[in-house]
């Protein structure tokens, strides 16, 4: 239809046809012709793409945690970790925990593959407790849970898991995406200025507490430090958190 409006010599037609192709290929032209809803969707898609790239980069940066180790050693001692390894017959094994983090067949159970998919599609609500369960295998701790001792890890188990750097990066990525689902910019330690739909605090203290406990046990101090800033932000915003959760975020 655009070309039917063109007139002039054959040469002019060719030049105008090329101009039309250039315009039709232009992202600005496409954006200008889009509805406000489509324009916002394009903006959200671009922002999500940047967020995912930053998430992978942060997950792979294992040195960031080591540089903060001195700052939180007292906290690690205070929280403590149960010695030895989990030898309970229901324990899924170290390999079992690794596999569980990366893939769960059951619907209603989150894993890293699903985390990435939810983030990429902007389906942040899926991270919420009303939709998915995943705390036990995504963020293991040294205490019994509603899964019993299946995914409980003690000191030796934690060291064995941390020795697998590929798994550790995946573990970090899972934590990063969860925190981002709450609308928190981990790297910059502030709330996102324009969070997408679903990126918000979901009033689920239990998940926050378990994540904090796990990050301390696995000594992921860069992520823990940003999470602590998020907790301070929630408190300043008037959010009330349970005492046992705040125990993982002492003022010192």
C-alpha positions in Angstrom: 0.0 0.0 0.0 2.9 2.3 0.8 4.3 1.9 -2.7 1.1 2.6 -4.5 1.4 6.3 -3.3 4.7 6.7 -5.1 5.0 8.3 -8.5 7.6 9.6 -11.0 10.2 8.0 -13.2 11.3 4.3 -13.0 14.5 5.5 -11.3 12.5 7.5 -8.8 10.4 4.4 -8.2 13.4 2.3 -7.4 14.8 4.9 -5.1 11.5 5.3 -3.3 11.1 1.5 -3.0 14.5 1.3 -1.4 13.6 4.1 1.0 10.3 2.3 1.8 12.3 -0.9 2.6 14.7 1.0 4.8 11.8 2.5 6.7 10.0 -0.8 7.1 13.2 -2.3 8.4 13.7 0.4 11.0 13.0 -0.4 14.6 11.9 3.2 15.2 9.3 2.9 12.4 8.0 -0.2 13.9 7.8 1.3 17.3 6.1 4.4 16.0 3.4 2.3 14.3 2.8 0.2 17.4 0.0 0.6 19.9 1.0 1.9 23.3 0.6 -1.6 24.7 2.9 -3.0 22.0 5.5 -0.2 22.6 5.5 -1.0 26.3 5.9 -4.7 25.5 8.9 -3.9 23.3 10.4 -1.8 26.1 9.8 -4.6 28.7 11.3 -7.2 26.4 14.5 -5.2 26.0 14.7 -4.6 29.7 14.2 -8.3 30.4 17.0 -9.2 28.0 19.4 -6.9 29.7 18.3 -8.2 33.1 18.9 -11.8 32.1 22.4 -11.0 30.7 23.3 -9.3 34.0 22.0 -12.2 35.9 24.2 -14.7 34.2 27.2 -12.4 34.5 26.6 -11.9 38.3 26.1 -15.7 38.8 29.4 -16.4 37.2 31.3 -13.9 39.2 32.5 -16.1 42.1 35.2 -13.6 43.2 32.7 -11.0 44.4 31.7 -13.3 47.2 35.2 -14.0 48.3 36.2 -10.3 48.6 33.5 -9.9 51.2 34.3 -12.9 53.3 36.1 -10.9 55.9 33.0 -8.8 56.5 30.7 -11.7 57.4 32.8 -14.2 59.2 31.3 -13.4 62.5 27.8 -13.9 61.1 28.8 -17.3 59.8 30.1 -18.3 63.2 26.9 -16.9 64.8 24.6 -18.8 62.6 26.7 -21.9 62.6 26.4 -25.0 60.4 25.9 -28.6 61.5 29.1 -30.7 61.2 29.6 -33.8 59.2 27.4 -35.0 56.3 23.8 -36.0 55.9 23.7 -39.9 56.2 20.0 -40.2 56.6 18.4 -42.9 54.4 16.0 -40.4 52.8 18.8 -38.0 51.8 18.7 -37.7 48.0 22.5 -37.6 47.8 24.8 -34.8 46.5 24.1 -35.7 42.9 20.4 -35.8 43.7 20.5 -32.2 45.0 22.3 -31.1 41.9 19.8 -32.7 39.6 16.8 -31.4 41.6 18.1 -27.8 41.3 18.4 -28.1 37.5 15.3 -30.1 36.7 12.0 -31.1 38.3 9.4 -33.0 36.3 6.4 -32.2 38.6 4.2 -29.2 37.9 4.1 -26.8 40.8 7.8 -27.5 41.6 10.3 -24.9 40.5 13.8 -25.6 39.1 16.5 -23.5 37.5 15.3 -24.1 34.0 11.8 -22.9 35.0 13.3 -19.9 36.8 15.1 -18.8 33.6 11.9 -19.3 31.6 9.8 -17.3 34.0 12.3 -14.5 34.0 12.7 -14.5 30.2 8.9 -14.3 29.6 8.3 -11.8 32.4 6.1 -14.3 34.3 7.5 -13.3 37.7 4.3 -14.3 39.6 5.4 -17.9 39.1 8.1 -17.3 41.7 5.4 -16.8 44.3 4.4 -19.4 46.9 0.9 -19.6 45.5 2.3 -21.1 42.3 5.5 -23.0 43.0 7.5 -24.9 45.6 11.2 -25.1 45.4 13.0 -23.9 48.5 14.4 -27.2 49.7 16.4 -28.1 46.6 17.0 -24.7 45.2 18.4 -23.2 48.5 19.4 -26.1 50.7 19.9 -25.5 54.4 21.1 -27.6 57.4 17.7 -27.9 59.1 14.9 -30.3 58.6 12.1 -29.0 56.4 8.7 -30.0 55.2 10.6 -32.4 52.9 12.1 -34.0 56.0 15.9 -34.6 55.5 15.8 -35.3 51.8 17.5 -32.0 50.9 19.1 -31.1 54.2 22.9 -30.4 53.9 25.5 -30.3 56.6 29.0 -28.9 56.5 30.7 -31.6 54.5 27.8 -31.7 52.0 28.0 -27.9 51.5 31.7 -28.1 50.8 31.2 -30.8 48.3 28.5 -28.9 46.5 30.6 -25.7 46.5 33.5 -27.6 44.9 31.4 -28.0 41.8 31.7 -24.6 40.3 29.2 -25.2 37.6 26.6 -26.1 40.2 27.6 -23.2 42.4 27.0 -20.8 39.5 23.6 -22.4 38.9 22.8 -22.1 42.6 23.7 -18.4 42.5 21.6 -17.8 39.3 18.6 -19.3 41.1 19.0 -17.0 44.0 19.6 -14.0 41.8 16.4 -14.6 39.8 14.3 -15.1 42.9 15.6 -11.8 44.4 14.9 -10.0 41.1 11.3 -11.4 41.2 10.9 -9.3 44.3 11.8 -6.2 42.2 15.3 -5.8 43.7 18.3 -4.8 41.6 21.0 -6.9 43.2 24.0 -5.3 41.6 22.9 -1.7 42.4 21.3 -2.6 45.7 18.1 -0.7 45.1 14.5 -1.3 44.0 13.9 -1.3 40.3 12.6 2.1 39.2 10.2 0.5 36.7 9.6 -3.1 37.7 7.6 -5.3 35.3 4.3 -6.8 36.3 4.8 -9.4 39.1 8.1 -8.0 40.3 7.2 -7.3 43.9 7.4 -8.4 47.5 5.0 -11.3 48.1 4.7 -11.2 51.8 6.3 -14.7 52.2 8.8 -14.4 55.0 9.6 -18.1 55.1 11.1 -18.0 51.6 13.2 -14.9 52.4 14.4 -16.5 55.6 15.4 -19.8 54.0 17.2 -18.0 51.2 19.2 -15.9 53.7 20.1 -19.0 55.7 21.2 -20.8 52.6 23.3 -17.9 51.3 25.1 -17.7 54.6 25.8 -21.4 54.7 27.2 -21.4 51.2 29.1 -18.1 51.9 27.7 -16.2 48.9 28.3 -12.9 50.6 27.8 -10.6 47.6 24.2 -11.9 47.2 23.6 -11.9 50.9 24.9 -8.3 51.3 22.4 -7.1 48.6 19.6 -9.2 50.2 20.3 -7.5 53.5 20.0 -4.1 51.8 16.6 -5.3 50.4 15.5 -6.3 53.9 16.4 -2.8 55.1 14.4 -1.3 52.2 11.4 -3.4 53.2 11.6 -2.4 56.8 11.9 1.3 55.9 8.8 0.9 53.7 6.8 -0.3 56.6 6.9 -4.1 55.9 6.8 -6.2 59.0 9.0 -9.3 59.0 9.1 -12.2 61.4 11.7 -12.1 64.1 13.4 -15.4 63.1 13.9 -14.0 59.6 15.4 -10.8 60.9 17.8 -12.9 62.9 19.7 -13.6 59.7 20.2 -9.9 59.2 21.8 -8.5 62.3 22.5 -4.7 62.4 26.3 -5.1 62.6 
